[in-house]
């Protein structure tokens, strides 16, 4: 008999996930997603520092940030902490 692990959607209410979120694509928990206005963004990277999911990175080839929507849960901390209001939370 093989044991099949359940996904996070099968966890009961108030249950605790036994696997780190890096093992699951938790971005589908989101209702709102962050979108950056590159013209306003000063690349201060405060959004990166405050993101609890490490879902914001500086693009390697360009001078702009990118979001890892596979893991971003849409909490809005990045938008709240952005000093130039370059990040907007938009409904998906």
FENPE-V785217 format. One record per residue. N is the residue number from 1. RES is the residue in one small letter. SS is DSSP state (H for helix, E for strand, L for the rest). PHI is phi in radians with two decimals (* if undefined). Layout:
n:res:ss:phi
N:RES:SS:PHI
N:RES:SS:PHI
//
This chain:
n:res:ss:phi
1:x:L:*
2:x:L:-1.65
3:x:L:-1.64
4:x:L:-1.78
5:x:L:-1.31
6:x:L:-1.45
7:x:L:-1.43
8:x:H:-1.12
9:x:H:-1.22
10:x:H:-1.66
11:x:L:-1.28
12:x:L:-1.17
13:x:L:-0.95
14:x:L:1.21
15:x:L:-1.36
16:x:L:-2.03
17:x:L:-1.26
18:x:L:-1.66
19:x:L:-2.23
20:x:L:-1.09
21:x:H:-1.14
22:x:H:-1.17
23:x:H:-1.51
24:x:L:-2.16
25:x:L:-1.50
26:x:H:-1.56
27:x:H:-1.13
28:x:H:-1.39
29:x:H:-1.34
30:x:L:-1.33
31:x:L:-1.89
32:x:E:-2.03
33:x:E:-2.17
34:x:E:-1.39
35:x:E:-2.30
36:x:E:-1.70
37:x:L:-1.65
38:x:L:-1.08
39:x:L:-1.24
40:x:L:-1.50
41:x:L:-1.11
42:x:L:-1.77
43:x:L:1.02
44:x:L:-1.23
45:x:L:1.14
46:x:H:-1.09
47:x:H:-1.04
48:x:H:-1.09
49:x:H:-1.16
50:x:H:-1.50
51:x:L:-1.12
52:x:L:-1.27
53:x:L:-1.93
54:x:L:0.91
55:x:L:-1.70
56:x:E:-2.17
57:x:E:-2.31
58:x:E:-1.47
59:x:L:-1.09
60:x:L:-1.17
61:x:L:-1.62
62:x:L:-2.37
63:x:L:-1.62
64:x:L:-2.73
65:x:E:-1.58
66:x:E:-2.39
67:x:E:-1.81
68:x:L:-1.58
69:x:L:-1.23
70:x:L:-1.19
71:x:L:-2.10
72:x:L:-1.13
73:x:L:-1.72
74:x:L:1.32
75:x:L:-1.21
76:x:L:1.51
77:x:H:-1.06
78:x:H:-1.03
79:x:H:-1.16
80:x:H:-1.16
81:x:H:-1.54
82:x:L:-1.14
83:x:L:-1.24
84:x:L:-1.97
85:x:L:0.94
86:x:L:-1.53
87:x:E:-1.97
88:x:E:-2.05
89:x:E:-1.60
90:x:E:-2.05
91:x:E:-1.21
92:x:L:-1.47
//
